[in-house]
Amino acid sequence: VDDEMNAILVQQLPRGARLTAIFDSCHSATALDLPFIYDCNGQPKQQKYSRKTAGKDLLESGLSLMTGNMFDKLSGAKQAYSTLSALGNEGNAQDITAQTRSTQADAIMFSGCKDYQTSADTNVSGYGATGAASYAFIDAVRTGGNLTFTELLAKMRDTLYGEYEQKIQMSTGFPTDMNIPFVF
């Protein structure tokens, strides 16, 4: 689904257009497949293949190779090869993603959580039932004054810190100075 959303919502935008998207949904960090993910200081984070995911994938591959029919064994071998290839190309992950997912338009996305996390629902007095990240965004914009994108991300994360395990993510379609004012 993320590939389709990138193709329809992001890649079709012309140079100079701006898309600011907010996804308050589970497993949403790469919802638009934007290649540049930022930390709380506005610095791009290096993308890499998760060792935990790789371990789990290799374990599943090994189990498929040891049990099941011939199709399961072939599928397990293919999965093991893909996992080992991903680990071997780990240093190139950012370059590959940038080459295939960079945008001409100014696309910026806030996601409610990392890809392996869920995005919580909440009920806030004065707001009613809402997503926790949606509440954090609205609260930050209402009370934060003139924030930069980096300050907005930090304020949103601070709002959720200690009450929710999810960690709001910020990503863009091309390298961007995230210390510019947030305007929408």
N, C-alpha and C positions, 0 to 999 in steps of 0.2 A: 504494500500500500504506500510506503514512503517513497518508492521510486515513482509511482503514479502522481502523488501529490507534488513532488519536485518537478516533474515534467509539466504538469498542468498549472500549478500555482506560481512556480518560481522561474523556470526556464523560458516561459513565454513572455516575461516582463521585459520591456525595452530598457536600454541603458538610460539612467536618470530617474527611473521609476523607483518608488520605495514601497516595500511590503514589510510591515511589522506584524508578526503573527504571534499569538499567545496560545499555546496548547496546554490546557490543564487536564491532561489525561495520563493514564498509566503508560509506562514504557515509552515516553514521548521525546526523549532527548534528541533522537534522530528522525523525528516525524517528517521533516522536510529535507532531510539528507543534506543539510548545509555543511560545508567542509571545515569551517573555522569555528572552534569552540573556545570560549574564553573563561578565565578564572575571575575571581573577585577583584583582581587588580587591573582587569582589562587586558591581560596578556593572553595570547593564544596558547592553548594547551596542546601538547604533542599527542596525537592520536596513536593508539597502539592496540594490538590484539590482546584481549584479556587472558592472562595466564590461567585464571580460574575457569573461564569458558573453554579454553584449549584443553585443560585437564579433563573437564567433564566430557567434551567432545571425543577425546581420545579413549576415555573409559567406555563410552557408549559404542565407539567403533570396535574396540576390543571385544566387547560382549557380543556384538553382531557377528564378528568373525568367528567366535567360538561356538555360537549357538545358531539355530535357525537354518533355513534352507539356503540354497545357492544364491538367490536374490539378496537375502539378508547379508550374506558374506560379501558379495560384490558391493552392496551399498555401504557396508562397514569399511571396506577397503577404500572406497572412494572418499568417504567422510574423513578417514584417517589421513589420506593424501592431502585433501583440502586443508585440514587443520595444520598439518606440518608445513604446507606451502604458505599459509597465512603467517605462521610463526617465522618462517624464513624471510618473508617480505615485510616483517614488522617495521623495519627502518624506513620502508618506502610507503607505508600506509598513508601518511599525510599527503605526500606528493600525488599518489594515485587518486585519493579522494579529491584533492584540489583540481586535478586535471579533469576529472569526470563530473564534478558537481559545482564548480565555481559558476558565479552568475555575473551578468552584465548589470543587472538591477541591484539596488541597495536593499537586499533581503536580510532582515534581522528577525530571529525567532527566540522567544522565551518559552521554555518547556517546563512543565510542572515538576519534572523529576528526571533522573538518569534512566537509561534504557532498561536497567534491571530493577527499577523501583516502581512502586505504585504511587499514584497521586491521590491524596486523601480528600474526602468530602468533609465538610464542617458546617456548623451552624453558628453564626456570629450575630450577637445582638446588634441590631441596626442594619444588618446586611441580609439576614435570613440564611437559608440553605445555599451553600456555594462550595466551590472547590477551594481548597486551602491556598493554592497558588493564585487563583483568581482574586481571592480576598487580599493576599499579600500584595498583588499588583495594584489593586484599587486603593488600598490603604497607603501604599508608598507614593502613588501619584497624588492623592488627596493631601497628604501631610508632609511630603518631602520637599516641596518648593521646586526650584529649578535643578533637577537632577541630571547628571550625565548617565549614559547607559550603564557604566560600571557602578555608579552609586545606586542606581535603581536596582540592579542585580543584588548588590550587597544589602540594601534595605529590605528587599523581598526575602532574601535568605534569613536575615535577622528576625523578621516577623515569624518565620516558621521554626527557627532554631529552638530546640528543646521540647517542642510539642509534636513535631512531625519528623519522620525519618527522611522524607524526600528532600532532595537538594535541587533547587531550581537551576536550570542550565540556560546559557545564552550562546547563540551561534549566528554566524553570518555567511553570506555567499561569497565574499572576497575579504582579504585582510582589511580590517577597518580599525580606525582609532576609536575605541569605545569610550574614551574620555570626552566625547563631544556631547552636547546637551541632547537629552531625550525629548523629542518633539513628536506629537501625534495629532 
